[in-house]
């Protein structure tokens, strides 16, 4: 069962970047193969925008 949509962060090129995703199977540990990214996901430096996007996806 997938988890809720949330914002993941990563340092890329010395900049903190954000992307919306969710854990594919909450009974498994968090690792790269257990993350599903939002269909229209892309890395951004705007954390607030990413948080709003995750909240919108969770309303569906």
N, C-alpha and C positions, 0 to 999 in steps of 0.2 A: 504494500500500500504506500503510495507516495505521500510525502510530507507537504506542508504548506509552502507556498512560494515565498522566498526570502532573498535577501541581498548577500552575495558572497563578495569578498574583496581579495585583491591580489596586488602585489607590487610588480609593476611592469615598467621597465625602463626608468626606474627611480620614481615613478608616479603611482599613487594608490588608485587602482581602478576597481570599478564595481560592475557586477553583472547579476541578473535575476535568474534564479534557478530553484530547484527543490530536490530533496533527497528522493531517489526512486523507490527505495525500500527502507523504511525507517527501522526495520529489525536488523539491518546490516550497518556496519560502521561507515562513517563518512570517508569517502575516497573519490578520486576523480571518476572512476567508473560507475559510481553510485549517485551521480548528479545529473539531473535532466535540466537543461537550460530552456528558458522560455522560448517559444517558437520565433519570436522577433527579438531575441536577446542580442545585445552587443555590449562591449565594455564601454564604460563611460567614467568620467571623473566626477560626475554629478551624483553624489550619493542620494540626495533628496529626490531627484527624478527617478532613480532606481527604486527607492522605497515606495514612491507613489505607484509605480508600475506594478510592483509586487502586490501591493494592497488591492489594486484594481483586479489583478488576476485571482486573488483570493476571494473576491466577491462573487465570482462566477460559480 
